[in-house]
Amino acid sequence: MYRKNIKWIVAGLVAALMLAGTATLHAETVATEKPMAGLNISLDKYSDAVLQEKEQEETSEKKVEVTAEQVVSKAASKTSTRETEKKNKTKKKKISHLKLNLKYDRLGVANVDSYLNVRKKPGEGSKIIGKMTKNSGCNIRNVKKGWAKISSGRVKGYVKSSYLVKDQEAEELAKKIANLRISVSTETLNVRYLPSTDARIYDQISEEDEYDIYRKKVTKSWLKKYISKHCKKSDLSSIDTKKMYNNLDNWICISIDNEKAFVSRDFVKTTFNLDRAVKIKTSSVASKGKSESSGSTDASDQSDMISYAMQFLGNPYVWGGTSLTNGTDCSGFVMRIYQHFGHSLPRTSSAQAAATKTVSSDKARPGDLFFYGSGGVSHVAMYIGNGQVIHASNPRTGIKISSAYYRTPIKIGRVTG
């Protein structure tokens, strides 16, 4: 556009000069065209110079525009990079938390040999409202003057901060100690001897507790070995085995105490779990006096017995063991507790069931024994009141507190001798 305009201007100037030159020639009668030729050359050079200068200005302006765009682009790129990095950091921070059975912003894990008391307020003299056994997890809300305010399960209170592994160290520890467990999505759920709805009911479990997974993926080859080791021919009599083997993907093998059984995936949720604090309530047994006992343990014995049993929370489970400190099984545990208070109990859970007086669930009181099993007694726990029992459960958890109806009791017995 600029080149075209300049050419028209130059052409106009040439025409004007030619007219002026013609007039001069007529006046002076001098015939000369060379100066005009020289003028044309000069004008051409002038035109080219002007065009070149203008083009340089345009090029310079374009360079400035490009440079400005580059600066803006680089700035935008840096901003985008910073925002991306910030998002990535935030994302990394979020996914660094393990997906566990408790919600937490700051993870804490009980670093004790047996248990850690959870108190209502910070201070040694405050009321104990819960207990965290070894490796139990919690959400740390804050730490002040050596006391951590925590929440774990249904318990909210204070623990000594020095007994908690915290933050990233706690998350690394949780990776090693968390267990794959199931929780029940219905009020109660039938547990089967084998992975089929045609199989006999082994027990009923409750939504109030969590259960260890023994085998998440049940395969045909594994199940055949399991059946040959644990089942009788009569256990298979009512089962369509072909159908059972074709539907194994819908079943999980779980551990209940130290026993194995099967549940349908349709009614359970699978998560990586840490143990959580258990709520402890002081049960009033004084009103249930000796007149109701009729020779059984009296109220003071019951209260002292529960306090004594609590001292061994978190201690190891050993099949056939009777040591409250070095390892015991379920019947060895209650036998030793009662023995400490001058009462003699048989060695096995089935014999203990036979030696105790049956009471109804609405009459159960601290110190009574809850017996569990399928087709016969195979496990025993001691009732501590408020719907809870203490028992030596299995090698993984040791001595622990559970809901009294974490499985269906087949008898509640009271020691009368």
C-alpha positions in Angstrom: 0.0 0.0 0.0 2.8 2.4 0.9 4.8 1.5 -2.2 1.8 2.2 -4.4 1.1 5.6 -2.9 4.7 6.7 -3.1 4.8 5.8 -6.8 1.7 8.0 -7.5 3.4 10.9 -5.6 6.6 10.5 -7.5 4.7 10.3 -10.8 2.9 13.6 -9.9 6.2 15.3 -9.1 7.7 14.2 -12.4 4.7 15.5 -14.4 4.9 18.8 -12.6 8.6 19.2 -13.3 8.2 18.2 -16.9 5.6 20.9 -17.4 7.9 23.4 -15.6 10.8 22.2 -17.8 8.8 22.6 -21.0 7.9 26.1 -20.1 11.6 26.9 -19.5 12.6 25.4 -22.8 10.2 27.5 -24.7 11.4 30.6 -23.0 15.1 30.0 -23.3 14.9 27.9 -26.6 17.3 25.3 -25.1 16.7 21.7 -26.0 17.8 19.5 -23.0 16.4 16.1 -21.8 19.4 15.0 -19.7 18.5 16.9 -16.6 15.0 15.3 -16.7 16.6 11.9 -17.1 18.8 12.7 -14.1 15.8 13.9 -12.2 14.0 10.7 -12.9 16.9 8.7 -11.6 17.1 10.8 -8.5 13.4 10.5 -7.9 13.5 6.8 -8.4 16.3 6.6 -5.9 14.4 8.8 -3.5 11.3 6.7 -4.0 13.3 3.5 -3.3 14.9 5.1 -0.2 11.5 6.2 1.1 10.0 2.8 0.5 13.0 1.1 2.1 12.7 3.4 5.2 9.0 2.7 5.4 9.5 -1.0 5.1 12.2 -0.9 7.8 9.7 1.0 10.1 7.0 -1.6 9.4 9.5 -4.5 10.0 10.5 -2.8 13.3 6.9 -2.4 14.4 6.2 -6.0 13.6 9.3 -7.1 15.6 8.0 -5.0 18.5 4.6 -6.6 18.2 6.1 -10.1 18.0 8.4 -9.4 20.9 5.4 -8.1 23.0 3.4 -11.2 22.0 6.4 -13.4 23.0 6.7 -11.6 26.4 2.9 -12.1 27.0 3.1 -15.7 25.8 6.1 -16.4 28.1 4.4 -14.7 31.0 1.3 -16.7 30.4 3.3 -19.9 30.0 5.1 -19.2 33.3 1.8 -18.5 35.1 0.3 -21.7 33.6 3.4 -23.7 34.7 3.2 -22.3 38.2 -0.5 -23.0 38.4 0.0 -26.6 37.1 2.8 -27.2 39.6 0.6 -25.8 42.4 -2.2 -28.1 41.3 0.2 -31.1 41.0 1.5 -30.4 44.5 -2.0 -30.1 45.9 -3.0 -33.3 44.1 0.1 -35.1 45.4 -0.7 -33.9 48.9 -4.2 -35.2 48.6 -3.3 -38.6 47.3 -0.5 -39.1 49.7 -3.1 -40.0 52.4 -3.8 -43.7 52.6 -7.4 -44.8 52.0 -8.1 -46.3 55.4 -11.2 -47.0 57.5 -10.9 -43.6 59.3 -11.0 -40.1 58.0 -8.0 -38.0 58.9 -6.0 -34.9 58.1 -3.1 -35.9 60.4 -2.6 -39.5 61.0 -1.5 -40.9 64.4 -0.8 -44.5 65.3 -0.6 -45.8 68.9 3.0 -46.7 69.6 2.5 -48.9 72.7 3.1 -52.5 73.8 -0.5 -53.1 75.0 -2.9 -50.1 75.0 -3.1 -46.4 75.3 -5.8 -44.7 77.5 -8.0 -42.1 75.9 -9.2 -39.5 78.4 -12.1 -37.1 78.5 -9.7 -34.1 79.1 -6.0 -33.6 78.9 -4.4 -34.8 82.2 -3.6 -38.0 84.0 -6.5 -37.5 86.4 -9.1 -37.2 83.8 -11.7 -39.9 83.2 -10.8 -42.7 80.9 -13.4 -42.9 78.1 -11.6 -45.2 75.6 -8.6 -47.4 74.8 -6.3 -47.6 71.8 -4.5 -51.0 71.5 -1.1 -51.3 69.8 -1.1 -49.9 66.2 -4.6 -48.4 66.5 -5.1 -45.3 64.2 -6.5 -41.9 64.9 -7.0 -38.4 63.5 -4.9 -35.9 65.4 -6.8 -32.7 65.7 -4.1 -30.7 67.6 -1.3 -31.2 70.1 -0.9 -28.9 73.1 1.3 -29.3 76.1 2.1 -32.9 75.5 -1.5 -34.0 74.9 -3.0 -34.8 71.5 -6.7 -34.2 70.9 -7.8 -37.2 68.8 -10.8 -38.9 67.2 -10.7 -42.7 66.5 -13.8 -44.7 65.7 -16.5 -43.5 68.1 -14.1 -42.1 70.6 -13.1 -38.4 70.9 -10.7 -37.4 73.6 -7.0 -36.9 74.6 -4.0 -39.1 74.6 -0.4 -38.5 75.5 1.3 -37.2 72.4 4.6 -39.0 73.0 2.8 -42.4 72.5 1.7 -41.6 69.0 3.6 -42.0 65.7 2.6 -39.0 63.6 2.3 -37.6 60.1 4.3 -39.2 57.3 6.0 -41.6 59.6 2.6 -42.8 60.7 1.5 -43.3 57.1 4.6 -45.3 56.3 3.9 -47.5 59.3 0.2 -47.8 58.3 1.3 -49.3 54.9 2.9 -52.1 56.8 0.3 -52.8 59.5 -3.1 -52.1 57.8 -5.1 -55.2 57.2 -7.6 -55.9 54.5 -11.0 -56.3 56.2 -14.7 -56.4 55.4 -17.5 -54.5 57.1 -21.1 -55.6 56.8 -23.6 -53.4 55.0 -26.7 -55.0 56.6 -27.7 -55.3 60.2 -26.7 -59.0 60.3 -25.2 -61.3 57.6 -25.2 -65.0 57.2 -21.7 -66.6 57.0 -21.5 -69.9 55.2 -19.3 -73.0 55.6 -18.7 -72.9 51.8 -19.1 -70.2 49.1 -22.7 -71.0 48.2 -26.1 -69.9 49.4 -26.9 -73.6 49.6 -24.2 -74.2 52.1 -25.0 -74.5 55.8 -24.9 -71.2 57.8 -21.8 -71.1 59.9 -22.6 -68.0 61.9 -24.2 -64.5 61.7 -22.0 -61.5 61.9 -22.9 -57.9 62.7 -22.4 -54.5 61.1 -21.0 -53.3 64.4 -17.6 -54.9 63.8 -15.0 -55.5 61.1 -13.6 -58.9 60.0 -10.2 -59.9 58.6 -10.1 -61.2 55.1 -8.3 -64.6 54.9 -8.5 -64.9 51.1 -9.9 -62.2 48.9 -9.9 -64.2 45.6 -11.3 -67.6 46.0 -10.1 -69.9 43.2 -11.3 -73.3 42.2 -7.9 -75.0 42.9 -7.6 -73.3 46.3 -11.2 -74.2 47.3 -10.7 -77.9 46.4 -7.7 -78.0 48.7 -9.7 -76.2 51.4 -12.6 -78.6 51.1 -10.3 -81.7 51.3 -8.8 -80.3 54.5 -11.7 -78.8 56.4 -15.0 -80.3 55.1 -16.9 -83.6 55.3 -18.8 -85.2 52.4 -22.0 -84.3 54.2 -21.1 -80.6 53.9 -21.4 -80.9 50.1 -24.5 -83.0 50.0 -26.9 -80.0 49.6 -24.7 -78.0 47.2 -24.6 -77.8 43.5 -20.8 -77.9 43.2 -20.7 -77.0 39.5 -22.7 -73.9 40.2 -20.6 -73.1 43.2 -17.3 -73.3 41.3 -18.8 -71.1 38.5 -19.7 -68.3 41.0 -16.5 -68.0 43.1 -15.9 -64.4 42.1 -18.9 -63.4 44.3 -17.4 -64.8 47.5 -14.7 -63.9 50.1 -13.1 -66.1 52.7 -12.9 -64.3 56.1 -11.5 -65.0 59.5 -13.8 -64.9 62.5 -11.6 -65.2 65.6 -9.3 -68.1 64.6 -11.8 -69.7 62.2 -12.6 -69.5 58.5 -15.9 -69.0 56.7 -17.4 -67.4 53.5 -19.5 -64.3 52.8 -21.1 -62.9 49.7 -19.4 -59.7 48.2 -22.9 -58.2 47.6 -23.3 -57.4 51.3 -19.9 -56.3 52.4 -17.5 -53.4 51.9 -13.7 -54.1 51.6 -11.2 -51.6 53.0 -7.6 -51.4 54.4 -8.1 -51.0 58.1 -6.3 -49.9 61.2 -7.7 -50.8 64.6 -9.6 -47.9 66.2 -10.1 -46.9 69.7 -12.9 -48.6 71.6 -15.2 -46.7 73.9 -15.1 -47.6 77.5 -18.0 -46.9 79.9 -17.9 -47.4 83.6 -20.7 -49.9 84.3 -22.6 -49.7 87.5 -22.9 -53.2 88.9 -23.4 -52.2 92.5 -27.2 -52.2 92.1 -27.1 -55.9 91.0 -26.2 -57.1 94.5 -25.3 -60.4 96.0 -28.9 -61.4 96.4 -29.1 -61.8 92.6 -25.8 -63.7 92.5 -26.7 -66.8 94.5 -23.2 -67.8 95.1 -21.8 -66.2 91.9 -19.2 -63.5 91.7 -20.4 -60.4 93.6 -20.6 -56.8 92.4 -17.2 -55.8 93.7 -15.6 -58.9 92.1 -17.2 -58.1 88.8 -15.9 -54.5 88.7 -12.4 -55.5 89.8 -12.4 -58.4 87.4 -13.1 -56.2 84.4 -10.5 -53.7 85.5 -8.0 -56.5 85.9 -8.9 -58.0 82.5 -8.4 -54.6 80.8 -4.7 -54.6 81.9 -4.0 -57.3 79.3 -5.5 -55.5 76.2 -3.2 -55.9 73.2 -1.3 -58.9 74.7 -0.7 -61.8 72.3 -2.9 -64.6 71.3 -1.3 -68.1 71.4 -3.3 -71.2 70.6 -3.2 -73.5 73.6 -1.5 -70.7 75.7 -2.6 -69.7 79.2 -0.2 -66.8 80.0 -1.9 -63.4 80.2 1.3 -61.6 79.3 3.2 -64.0 77.0 0.3 -65.5 75.1 -3.1 -67.2 75.7 -6.1 -68.4 73.7 -9.7 -67.5 74.4 -10.5 -70.1 77.1 -7.0 -69.7 78.7 -7.7 -66.0 79.0 -11.0 -66.2 80.9 -9.7 -69.1 83.0 -6.8 -67.1 84.3 -8.9 -64.0 85.0 -11.3 -66.0 87.1 -8.5 -67.9 88.8 -7.0 -64.6 89.9 -10.3 -64.0 91.9 -10.4 -67.4 93.4 -12.7 -69.2 90.9 -11.9 -72.4 89.1 -12.9 -72.9 85.5 -12.3 -75.8 83.1 -9.6 -75.4 80.4 -11.6 -75.4 77.2 -14.4 -73.1 76.0 -16.9 -76.0 75.5 -16.2 -77.3 79.1 -16.6 -73.8 80.4 -19.9 -73.5 78.7 -21.1 -76.7 80.3 -19.9 -75.5 83.8 -21.8 -72.2 83.7 -25.4 -71.3 84.3 -27.3 -70.0 81.2 -28.7 -66.5 81.5 -30.7 -64.5 78.9 -29.2 -61.7 77.0 -31.3 -59.0 78.8 -29.9 -60.3 82.1 -26.2 -60.4 81.1 -23.9 -58.5 83.4 -20.1 -57.8 83.5 -18.2 -61.0 84.2 -20.6 -63.3 82.4 -19.2 -65.4 79.6 -20.4 -65.2 76.0 -19.9 -68.5 74.0 -19.7 -68.6 70.2 -19.4 -71.4 67.6 -21.1 -73.3 64.9 -22.5 -76.7 65.8 -20.8 -76.4 69.2 -18.8 -74.0 71.3 -15.5 -73.0 69.9 -14.8 -69.5 71.3 -15.4 -67.6 74.6 -15.3 -64.0 75.7 -16.0 -62.1 78.9 -18.7 -59.5 79.0 -17.6 -56.1 80.3 -20.9 -54.2 80.0 -22.4 -51.8 77.6 -22.7 -54.3 74.8 -19.0 -55.2 74.8 -16.8 -58.2 75.5 -13.1 -58.7 76.0 -11.4 -61.8 74.6 -8.3 -63.3 73.1 -9.4 -63.2 69.5 -6.7 -64.4 67.1 -2.9 -64.2 66.4 -3.2 -60.8 64.6 -5.2 -58.8 67.1 -4.4 -60.6 70.4 -6.6 -59.6 73.4 -9.1 -57.1 72.2 -12.6 -55.5 72.9 -15.4 -56.3 70.5 -19.2 -55.8 70.3 -20.8 -58.6 72.3 -22.8 -59.5 69.1 -19.9 -59.3 66.6 -21.1 -62.8 66.0 -24.2 -64.6 67.4 -23.6 -66.1 70.8 -24.9 -69.6 71.3 -24.9 -69.3 75.1 -24.4 -66.7 77.8 -23.1 -68.3 80.9 -22.6 -67.2 84.5 -20.0 -68.7 86.9 -21.8 -69.8 90.1 -19.1 -71.7 91.9 
